[in-house]
Amino acid sequence: MDSEYKLALNGFFFVYKEFLSSQDGDNCSFTPSCSEYAVRAVKQKGLLKGTIMFFDRYTRCNSLSKEYYKKDYIKKRLIDPVE
């Protein structure tokens, strides 16, 4: 049962990352990207808390709050790790 859950979850994130997230091109304001953040958050924090963390992050994925985050000057992205 656990492997079916992980397979379904990984399948969902694969579809999201390949078909939905990729439509924006390379325009994500953060590193890691929102889709990669979602995968890491769910793996590290569990399905419920990871999903909540993803939606919180996704609502902040704009250029209006840049002063609150460290910046990766090489990638030119804001840094928001899973913690």
ZIVEN-V901154 format. One line per field, one symbol per residue. psi: psi as a letter, one per 20 degrees, with the letter a starting at -180 (. if undefined). burial: b if it has 24 or more other C-alpha atoms within 12 Angstrom, else e. A space follows every 50 residues. Layout:
BEGIN
psi=???
burial=???
END
This chain:
BEGIN
psi=ghhhghggghgghgggghhghihibljpirprrhghgggggghhirgghh gghghgghhjmrjikhiiqqpohgilqqpnrp.
burial=eeeeeeeeeeeebeeeeeeeeeeeeeebbbbbbbbbbbbbbbeeeeeeeb bebbeebeeebeeeeeeeeeeeeeeebbbbbbe
END
